[in-house]
Amino acid sequence: MGTELTRTKPLLFALGAVAVVVLSYLALGGASYQPAPVADPCVGRDWRHPDDVATVLEQVILSALDGAACQLGVSREDLVLAIRDKPSLDTFASEHGITRAQAEDAVRMGLDRAIDDAETAGALPGFAAALARRLVDTLEPWRVLETLESLRDLLP
């Protein structure tokens, strides 16, 4: 009888610990957890005045994606997944009843607007804005974002 109690002690202790965790979770509102809603891409964002180019590029990318997503009536997150490559963009376009060209145009317009906003806010110097606009006019949208992302990774 003593050995049975000794063998069940760890099991009883584990069950008690689980009960404490579950009850604490419920007491703190865990049963009513709702994930945060996806941000509305049509709501304007204030430009910060960062000290480094990497943060400026991040703001330009996020602003561009917001602008394009707003124009297309989708979330920024859905658009990010769509523009990772040509087949993904084609799938996205067909699911939303638009052509790939329309999706690319929306991304280009978002990038142009974001570059203008960054330049107006003084976050992007004129020569850098001109280079960015040239990229937007020359490359496919996913290549532009890849290039900006690569530049951000190279900067200190």
N, C-alpha and C positions, 0 to 999 in steps of 0.2 A: 504494500500500500504506500509506503514512503517513497519507493522508487517511481511509482506512477505519478505521484504529486510532483516529484522532482523533474520528471520528463515533461509534464504539462505546464510547469511554471513559465518557461520561455514562450510557449504558445499563448498563454493567458496574458503575459506581459505585452507581447506583440499585438494582440487583439485590443488591449487597453490603449496602447499607443495609437493604433489606427483610429479608435473611437475618439480620442482626444483631438487628433488632426481633423477628422471629418466634422466633429462638432464645432471646432474653432473656425473652420472654413465656412460652415453654415451660419455661425453667429456673426461673422464679419461680412455677410452678404454674398457669399460665393454662389449661392443658388440663383441669384438674380443677375449674374454677370452678363453684360452685353458688350460685344466688341465695339471699339470706337468706330464711328461711321467714317466712311471714306471722305476725305476733304473735297469740297466743291471746287472744281478747277476754274470755275467762272468768277470766284471771289478773288479780287486783287490782293497781292501780297506786297508788303512794304519792302523796299530795297534796303538791305543793311549796308553799312559801309565797312566792309571787311579790310583787313590789312594785307591779305595775300590773294594772289591771282587764282589759286585753286578754289577758294570760297566764292570768288566772283563767277568762275566758270560753273560751279555747282548751282548758283542762283540763276544763271542764264539758262542752264539745262532745265531746271525745275520750272522756271517761268515759261520757257518755250513749250514744254510738255503740257503745262496748265492751259496755255492759250490754244494749242491744237486740240486738246481734249475737250475744252469748252466748245470750240467751234463744231466738233464732231458729235457732241452730246454724250461723251463717254467719260469714264474716270481716267485720271492720269495713269493709274496702275494698269488698266486695260491697255492703254495706248503704249506704255513702256513694253509690255509683252508683245504687242503687235509689231513694233518697229525694230525688233532685234535682227530680222533678216527679211528677205524678199518673200519667201513662202508664208511666213507669219503675217506679213502685211497683206498678202493676197487673201489669206483666210479671214483676217479681220475685216477687210473691205467687203468681201462677199457676205459675211455675217451681218454687216451693217448696211447693206444695200447701196454701197458706193463703189467707185472704181479705185484701184490702187493709186492712180494719178490724183484723185481727189484727196485721198488720205495723205499722200506726199505733199500736196499743196498746202494742206492744213498744217502739217508739221513745219514746212518752210515758212509759212506766215507766222506761226508761233515763234520760230527761231528769230525771224526778222524783228518781230515785236519785242522779244526779250532783249535782243541786242540794242535796239533803240532805247528801251527802258534803262538798261545798264549804262548806256552812254549818257543819257539824260541825267541819271542819278549821280554821274561822276564816278561810277564804279568800274567803268571800262574806258580806257583812253581811246581817242579817235583812231589811231593807227591799228589798234587791236580790234576795234569794231569793224573797220574796213576789211581787215583780214578775215574776220568771222563771217561778214556778209559774203565775201568771195567764196568761202567754203560752202555756205548755204546755197549759193547760186550754182556751184559746180558739182557738188557731191550729192549722192542719194541721202535721204534723211538719216538712215541708220549709220551711214559712214560719217556723217557730220557729228552725230552724237558719240560714235566710237572715237573719233579724232579728239573731240573736246574732252572726253573721259580720259583718253591717253595722255593728253596734255596735262590734265589735272594730276594724274598719277606721277608725272615726271617732275612736277614742281615741288619745292620744299614746303 
